Amino acid sequence: AQSVAQPEDQVNVAEGNPLTVKCTYSVSGNPYLFWYVQYPNRGLQFLLKYITGDNLVKGSYGFEAEFNKSQTSFHLKKPSALVSDSALYFCAVRASFSGGYNKLIFGAGTRLAVHP
Amino acid sequence: SQTIHQWPATLVQPVGSPLSLECTVEGTSNPNLYWYRQAAGRGLQLLFYSVGIGQISSEVPQNLSASRPQDRQFILSSKKLLLSDSGFYLCAWRDRGGNTIYFGEGSWLTVV
Protein backbone atom coordinates (compact mmCIF):
# COMPACT_ATOMS: atom_id res chain seq x y z
CA ALA A 1 0.00 0.00 0.00
CA GLN A 2 1.18 3.51 -0.74
CA SER A 3 1.79 5.48 2.43
CA VAL A 4 3.72 8.12 4.32
CA ALA A 5 5.02 7.76 7.85
CA GLN A 6 6.10 10.48 10.23
CA PRO A 7 7.41 8.42 13.15
CA GLU A 8 7.64 11.27 15.64
CA ASP A 9 4.51 12.77 17.10
CA GLN A 10 6.50 15.69 18.49
CA VAL A 11 10.04 17.00 18.15
CA ASN A 12 11.54 19.29 20.77
CA VAL A 13 14.61 21.38 20.02
CA ALA A 14 16.35 24.35 21.58
CA GLU A 15 16.51 27.58 19.64
CA GLY A 16 19.70 27.80 17.62
CA ASN A 17 20.15 24.04 17.42
CA PRO A 18 19.69 22.05 14.21
CA LEU A 19 16.37 20.32 13.72
CA THR A 20 15.25 17.24 11.81
CA VAL A 21 11.69 16.10 11.19
CA LYS A 22 11.56 12.58 9.81
CA CYS A 23 9.49 11.19 6.94
CA THR A 24 9.52 7.85 5.18
CA TYR A 25 7.36 6.80 2.28
CA SER A 26 6.16 3.86 0.25
CA VAL A 27 4.93 4.43 -3.30
CA SER A 28 5.04 2.68 -6.63
CA GLY A 29 7.11 4.45 -9.24
CA ASN A 30 9.17 7.59 -8.78
CA PRO A 31 8.12 9.56 -5.71
CA TYR A 32 7.03 13.18 -5.75
CA LEU A 33 7.58 14.37 -2.16
CA PHE A 34 6.40 17.48 -0.35
CA TRP A 35 6.65 19.24 3.00
CA TYR A 36 4.00 21.59 4.35
CA VAL A 37 3.82 23.62 7.55
CA GLN A 38 0.67 24.52 9.46
CA TYR A 39 0.49 27.26 12.09
CA PRO A 40 -2.41 27.19 14.60
CA ASN A 41 -5.82 27.68 13.02
CA ARG A 42 -4.30 28.28 9.59
CA GLY A 43 -4.16 26.42 6.31
CA LEU A 44 -1.15 24.40 5.16
CA GLN A 45 1.73 26.33 3.64
CA PHE A 46 3.95 24.72 1.02
CA LEU A 47 7.62 24.54 2.10
CA LEU A 48 9.43 22.51 -0.53
CA LYS A 49 9.23 19.55 -2.88
CA TYR A 50 11.34 16.90 -4.52
CA ILE A 51 10.43 15.84 -8.03
CA THR A 52 13.74 14.95 -9.62
CA GLY A 53 17.37 16.09 -9.65
CA ASP A 54 19.52 17.05 -6.69
CA ASN A 55 18.72 15.02 -3.59
CA LEU A 56 19.04 18.08 -1.36
CA VAL A 57 16.13 20.42 -1.85
CA LYS A 58 16.01 23.93 -0.42
CA GLY A 59 12.76 25.61 0.48
CA SER A 60 11.15 28.48 2.32
CA TYR A 61 12.22 29.92 5.69
CA GLY A 62 15.66 28.25 5.57
CA PHE A 63 14.31 24.70 5.49
CA GLU A 64 15.78 21.95 3.36
CA ALA A 65 15.06 18.28 2.86
CA GLU A 66 17.16 15.37 1.72
CA PHE A 67 15.75 12.70 -0.54
CA ASN A 68 17.25 9.26 0.12
CA LYS A 69 16.01 6.68 -2.32
CA SER A 70 17.64 3.66 -0.68
CA GLN A 71 16.12 4.51 2.69
CA THR A 72 12.86 5.80 1.15
CA SER A 73 13.15 8.88 3.32
CA PHE A 74 12.65 12.62 2.90
CA HIS A 75 13.67 14.23 6.19
CA LEU A 76 13.11 17.94 6.76
CA LYS A 77 16.04 19.86 8.21
CA LYS A 78 17.10 23.31 9.31
CA PRO A 79 20.60 24.23 10.55
CA SER A 80 19.43 26.63 13.27
CA ALA A 81 15.92 26.50 14.71
CA LEU A 82 13.86 29.56 15.58
CA VAL A 83 11.05 29.78 18.13
CA SER A 84 8.85 30.94 15.25
CA ASP A 85 9.42 27.56 13.53
CA SER A 86 7.16 25.96 16.14
CA ALA A 87 4.26 24.50 14.16
CA LEU A 88 2.79 21.30 12.74
CA TYR A 89 4.71 19.80 9.82
CA PHE A 90 3.27 17.46 7.22
CA CYS A 91 5.11 15.25 4.78
CA ALA A 92 3.21 14.15 1.68
CA VAL A 93 3.82 11.93 -1.34
CA ARG A 94 2.01 11.84 -4.63
CA ALA A 95 0.64 8.37 -5.16
CA SER A 96 -0.50 7.05 -8.52
CA PHE A 97 -3.47 4.81 -9.05
CA SER A 98 -4.94 2.95 -11.99
CA GLY A 99 -6.50 5.05 -14.71
CA GLY A 100 -3.93 7.81 -14.42
CA TYR A 101 -5.43 9.14 -11.21
CA ASN A 102 -3.02 10.44 -8.58
CA LYS A 103 -3.41 12.17 -5.25
CA LEU A 104 -1.36 13.39 -2.30
CA ILE A 105 -1.09 11.09 0.68
CA PHE A 106 -0.24 12.96 3.89
CA GLY A 107 1.58 11.79 6.96
CA ALA A 108 -0.06 12.22 10.36
CA GLY A 109 2.01 15.32 11.08
CA THR A 110 4.82 16.12 13.50
CA ARG A 111 4.55 18.91 16.00
CA LEU A 112 7.78 20.89 16.26
CA ALA A 113 8.37 22.79 19.49
CA VAL A 114 11.37 25.12 19.58
CA HIS A 115 12.24 26.31 23.07
CA PRO A 116 14.05 29.59 23.81
CA SER B 1 -0.06 35.53 -8.85
CA GLN B 2 -2.57 32.95 -7.78
CA THR B 3 -4.64 33.25 -4.62
CA ILE B 4 -7.27 31.11 -2.99
CA HIS B 5 -10.13 32.41 -0.89
CA GLN B 6 -12.21 30.29 1.43
CA TRP B 7 -15.18 31.36 3.54
CA PRO B 8 -16.61 31.54 6.07
CA ALA B 9 -13.60 31.18 8.33
CA THR B 10 -15.68 30.01 11.27
CA LEU B 11 -19.13 28.52 11.41
CA VAL B 12 -21.29 27.17 14.24
CA GLN B 13 -24.31 25.25 13.02
CA PRO B 14 -27.00 23.18 14.77
CA VAL B 15 -27.42 19.51 13.99
CA GLY B 16 -29.72 19.01 11.03
CA SER B 17 -29.05 22.41 9.48
CA PRO B 18 -27.60 22.85 5.96
CA LEU B 19 -24.01 23.76 5.16
CA SER B 20 -22.32 25.71 2.42
CA LEU B 21 -18.59 26.41 2.38
CA GLU B 22 -17.20 28.27 -0.61
CA CYS B 23 -13.81 28.46 -2.21
CA THR B 24 -12.56 30.48 -5.17
CA VAL B 25 -9.19 30.57 -6.88
CA GLU B 26 -7.84 33.58 -8.72
CA GLY B 27 -5.01 33.91 -11.21
CA THR B 28 -5.28 30.53 -12.86
CA SER B 29 -7.54 28.66 -15.26
CA ASN B 30 -8.92 25.15 -15.18
CA PRO B 31 -7.25 24.15 -11.91
CA ASN B 32 -7.75 20.88 -10.10
CA LEU B 33 -9.71 21.65 -6.92
CA TYR B 34 -9.85 19.73 -3.66
CA TRP B 35 -11.71 19.63 -0.34
CA TYR B 36 -9.90 18.16 2.65
CA ARG B 37 -11.00 17.69 6.23
CA GLN B 38 -8.63 17.81 9.16
CA ALA B 39 -9.84 16.22 12.35
CA ALA B 40 -8.34 16.71 15.80
CA GLY B 41 -5.68 19.06 14.45
CA ARG B 42 -3.80 16.30 12.70
CA GLY B 43 -4.48 14.01 9.80
CA LEU B 44 -5.82 15.24 6.49
CA GLN B 45 -8.53 13.36 4.67
CA LEU B 46 -9.31 14.05 1.03
CA LEU B 47 -13.06 14.43 0.65
CA PHE B 48 -13.62 15.54 -2.94
CA TYR B 49 -11.64 16.55 -5.97
CA SER B 50 -12.60 18.12 -9.27
CA VAL B 51 -10.82 18.29 -12.60
CA GLY B 52 -13.37 20.56 -14.27
CA ILE B 53 -16.78 22.24 -14.11
CA GLY B 54 -19.42 19.80 -12.96
CA GLN B 55 -16.86 16.99 -12.53
CA ILE B 56 -16.70 15.84 -8.91
CA SER B 57 -15.14 12.72 -7.48
CA SER B 58 -15.77 11.60 -3.94
CA GLU B 59 -13.08 9.85 -1.93
CA VAL B 60 -15.22 8.60 0.94
CA PRO B 61 -18.95 8.11 1.44
CA GLN B 62 -20.30 10.70 3.81
CA ASN B 63 -22.92 13.26 4.63
CA LEU B 64 -21.32 15.91 2.44
CA SER B 65 -21.40 16.81 -1.24
CA ALA B 66 -19.40 19.11 -3.49
CA SER B 67 -20.14 21.13 -6.58
CA ARG B 68 -18.14 23.13 -9.10
CA PRO B 69 -20.52 25.53 -10.81
CA GLN B 70 -17.73 27.66 -12.29
CA ASP B 71 -14.15 26.99 -13.33
CA ARG B 72 -12.58 28.47 -10.22
CA GLN B 73 -15.36 27.94 -7.68
CA PHE B 74 -15.72 24.90 -5.46
CA ILE B 75 -18.53 24.49 -2.92
CA LEU B 76 -18.86 22.00 -0.07
CA SER B 77 -22.43 21.35 1.05
CA SER B 78 -24.63 19.32 3.30
CA LYS B 79 -28.39 19.14 3.53
CA LYS B 80 -28.40 18.06 7.19
CA LEU B 81 -25.32 18.36 9.36
CA LEU B 82 -24.28 15.70 11.86
CA LEU B 83 -22.20 16.21 14.97
CA SER B 84 -19.46 14.17 13.33
CA ASP B 85 -19.19 16.73 10.53
CA SER B 86 -17.39 19.11 12.89
CA GLY B 87 -13.81 19.82 11.87
CA PHE B 88 -11.44 22.03 9.95
CA TYR B 89 -12.16 22.07 6.21
CA LEU B 90 -9.50 23.02 3.73
CA CYS B 91 -9.92 23.92 0.09
CA ALA B 92 -6.90 23.45 -2.17
CA TRP B 93 -5.93 23.82 -5.81
CA ARG B 94 -3.30 22.68 -8.27
CA ASP B 95 -2.43 23.95 -11.71
CA ARG B 96 -3.33 21.34 -14.30
CA GLY B 97 0.30 21.01 -15.39
CA GLY B 98 1.82 21.50 -11.95
CA ASN B 99 2.83 19.23 -9.10
CA THR B 100 2.15 21.32 -6.03
CA ILE B 101 -1.15 21.62 -4.17
CA TYR B 102 -1.80 24.96 -2.45
CA PHE B 103 -4.22 25.36 0.42
CA GLY B 104 -6.67 28.00 1.55
CA GLU B 105 -6.82 29.25 5.11
CA GLY B 106 -9.50 26.78 6.12
CA SER B 107 -12.98 26.92 7.66
CA TRP B 108 -13.74 25.81 11.19
CA LEU B 109 -17.10 24.07 11.42
CA THR B 110 -18.63 23.27 14.78
CA VAL B 111 -21.89 21.37 14.76
CA VAL B 112 -23.80 21.72 18.02
Chai-1 contact restraints between the chains, C-beta under 6 A:
chainA,res_idxA,chainB,res_idxB,connection_type,confidence,min_distance_angstrom,max_distance_angstrom,comment,restraint_id
A,Y32,B,N99,contact,1.0,0.0,6.0,A-B,restraint_1
A,G43,B,L90,contact,1.0,0.0,6.0,A-B,restraint_2
A,G43,B,F103,contact,1.0,0.0,6.0,A-B,restraint_3
A,G43,B,G104,contact,1.0,0.0,6.0,A-B,restraint_4
A,G43,B,E105,contact,1.0,0.0,6.0,A-B,restraint_5
A,G43,B,G106,contact,1.0,0.0,6.0,A-B,restraint_6
A,L44,B,F103,contact,1.0,0.0,6.0,A-B,restraint_7
A,F46,B,T100,contact,1.0,0.0,6.0,A-B,restraint_8
A,I51,B,N99,contact,1.0,0.0,6.0,A-B,restraint_9
A,L104,B,I101,contact,1.0,0.0,6.0,A-B,restraint_10
A,F106,B,L44,contact,1.0,0.0,6.0,A-B,restraint_11
A,A108,B,R42,contact,1.0,0.0,6.0,A-B,restraint_12
A,A108,B,G43,contact,1.0,0.0,6.0,A-B,restraint_13
A,G109,B,R42,contact,1.0,0.0,6.0,A-B,restraint_14
